[in-house]
Amino acid sequence: MGYARKVGWVTAGLVIGAGACYCIYRLTRGRKQNKEKMAESGSGDVDDVGDCPGARYNDWSDDDDDNSENKGIVWYPPWARIGTEAGTRARARARARATRARRAVQKRASPNSDDTILSPQELQKVLCLVEMSEKPYILEAALIALGNNAAYAFNRDIIRDLGGLPIVAKILNTRDPIVKEKALIVLNNLSVNAENQRRLKIYMNQVCDDTITSRLNSSVQLAGLRLLTNMTVTNEYQHMLANSISDFFRLFSAGNEETKFQVLKLLLNLAENPAMTRELLRAQVPSSLGSLFNKKENKEVILKLLVIFENINDNFKWEENEPAQNQFGEGSLFFFLKEFQACADKILGIESHHDFLVKVKVGKFMAKLTEHMFPKSQE
C-alpha cells in the first residue's frame, strides 16, 4: 500500500505540473491589440447604453504593451536546472507541452482572431488567480487573459456575473504600475456595457485621482484616460468628473501628443452634454492653452479643440446667462473665450494654415464667437 501511495503521489504531481504549464501558458498568451474605437459621428458603440447624440468616443484595448506580440511564458518545473542534462530534457519537454497547448488553443479560438477565448469555468479560475495571488507576474498574466476576453461582448456579462468587477478593481490599489495598467485595461474593456458601467461608477473617483497624479504620459495615465472616456460616453456619470476638468486641461497642455488626444476625447464627450457646459466654462485653464493655436501643432489637435469650443459656445446662452457671468473666476475657460481680442489674435494667427479644413474650422468658430459676444442688438 505504501508503494502504491507513493506512485499515486508522483503521478498526481506530474499531472499538476503539466496542468500548471498549460494554465500559465494560456494566461500569458495574448496578441497585442489596442482596439481604439472613435465614433466620428452618430452614436457611440456601448453595449445597451442607449442613444449618444453627437460625436462620442469609446476606447478599449486588449493589451497596451507595444513591444510584445504573441508573448508566451513557458513554465518550467523546479527540477529543470539550467546546465544539467536532465534539466535540458525537462525544459525541452516543457516547451513541447506549451507548443501542443498553443496548437490546441488555436483550434478553439475564433477563426478571425488569434486570441484565446476562455470558457466561463476557465474565467472563474483566472479570477481566482487575480483574487488570491500576490505575485506581480501571475497577476499580469491573469489580467492580460481577462483583458483579451473582456474585448468580446458576450464575455463582459459573464465576467460581471462571476463577480469579476470588484476583484479587478481591487488591483487598482497596487503600487506596481504594470499590474495597475493591466487592471485598468480590463476595466476599460468591461466598461463598454451599460450594467458594468453602473457598477463601475463607484471607482470613477479613484481612477480619476490615479490618472491625474500618475506620471505624465505614462501607460497608467493613458489607460486611466481611456477608461474615463468610456465611462463618459453617456451623460449619466459625467457629473462625477466636474471637479477634475481643470486637471484635464492641465494634462492636455502639458502632455505629449498621445496624451493630448486622449484628453480631447474625454473633453469632447463632456462638451456634447449641455448640462456640463457651466462646469467646463468654470474650469481653470493654463495660460499656455492659447499658444496651442499655431501652425506647428498637430492639425487634429487643433480641430478637436475647436469642436470643443464650438459645442460649449453653442450650449451656453450668453444673453440669458449675463447676470450669472460673475460666477466664473479669472483664468477660467469662460474668460479665455470672453477675452475676444486676445483669443482672436491667437486663433486668427493660423488662418494662413496650409490645411484648408483648419481654415474653415477657424472661420466658423470665429463667426459663432463674434455672433454671441457681440449680438446684433448691441450693434
Beta strands, then each sheet from edge to edge (+ up, - down):
end
